[in-house]
Amino acid sequence: MLARLLASAPDSATLDALAALDGDGSDLGQGIAALALVAAATQPAAAKREYNALFIGLGRGELLPYASFYLTGFLNEKPLARLRTHMAQFGIARNDGVKEPEDHIATLCEIMAGLIRGDYGTPLSVGDQHAFFNTHIATWASHFFTDLEAAEGSVLYAPVGKIGRAFMEIEIEAFRMEA
């Protein structure tokens, strides 16, 4: 879900699916419930305007959802090079139609899910999942999601930020418990 919402603005079907979600009293559940409420009141055109303002903009969006930017302050830096090396080791190729650098948060969420499911061959062991997560996601994603939650132009995406932040906390704790 995070990969889908961070890769592009949700369409009408996605907004309807989000509106049908139900959350509980946990931090993650509260984010899901908030997302459902906002999605139910959001039209696709408004979601697209918000997505573009947050992530694309006229030259640059309010947020830059890239590991390189969060870790170095610049785009296309060592975190991207390190990710490309790991992608090659796993046999993961960049999609031809995608113009974004691979260290975009949506791409990292998609890759992580694929490594767990075995989309690129054999599913990674929990230890290897932990190593990938720590190298490419844990070092910066919580900061990004906190920024997304608090972004000035974030309405539909504020609960996405809350969900992402809570999910990162859960993953970090789960990997810590596994170790």
ZIHU-V437776 format. One line per field, one symbol per residue. ss: DSSP state (h for helix, s for strand, l for the rest). phi: phi as a letter, one per 20 degrees, with the letter a starting at -180 (. if undefined). psi: psi as a letter, one per 40 degrees, with the letter a starting at -180 (. if undefined). Layout:
ss->???
phi->???
psi->???
This chain:
ss->lhhhhhhllllhhhhhhhhlllllllhhhhhhhhhhhhhhlllhhhhhhhhhhhhllllllllllshhhhhhlllllhhhhhhhhhhhhhlllllllllllllshhhhhhhhhhhhhllllllllhhhhhhhhhhhllllhhhhhhhhhhlllllhhhhhhhhhhhhhhhhhhhhhhhl
phi->.fgffeeaffeffffffffefcddefgfffffffffffffddegffffffgfffddmeoaefcdecggffecnceldggffffffffffemedffgeeefgfefgffffffgfffffnfdpfgffgfffgffgffdcffbfgfffffffeggeedfeffffffffffffffffffffff
psi->dddddediiiaddddddddeihiaeiddddddddddddddehidddddddddddecagdiidihfhdddddeeiifaddddddddddddefhihhdeheiieeidddddddddddddfdfbhiiiddddddddddeddeddddddddddeidehcdeddddddddddddddddddddd.
